[in-house]
Amino acid sequence: MSAYSSDPDLNVYDVTGNGTEVDVATNLLNGDIRLSILWTQDVLLSAEAADEVADALRRAASQSRSITATPSAD
């Protein structure tokens, strides 16, 4: 079982139609964020797809902060 949880709202593929896919995932154990480009080393994104990736990275950053947040001493 992987410690990484992929963003289910991200569905971005290369504009050339070759099947290249982008994945943003958060490590649920330590909060690390993984940005993967699947099936190749490059991905060409439309402006809309780039916005989607940026949104997914912001969601992952928020999730990471909640995983790594120090509990308050209330």
Steps between C-alpha positions, in 0.01 A plus 500: 500500500632842404526782751421744217148618429446643152276802447171353372396835346802520270448359152769661282658362183756630251353724227664289230266210574781250565355391835752676724335558837570726798452378857517691829504287815553558871688258726251436779779403742729802479322760282748492209345599167581306183455652155524227236500515123399152394616321184760760394743764623314798354140613497353783294201655673228735387445807716190337651690180582782702659239671721366157600849380596559819700168447682593138575837611640324755724264228626798272567682778685197555721472127570872483575473785749220318682709181516813674628334757727626498856214440742424808709568489874148604609 
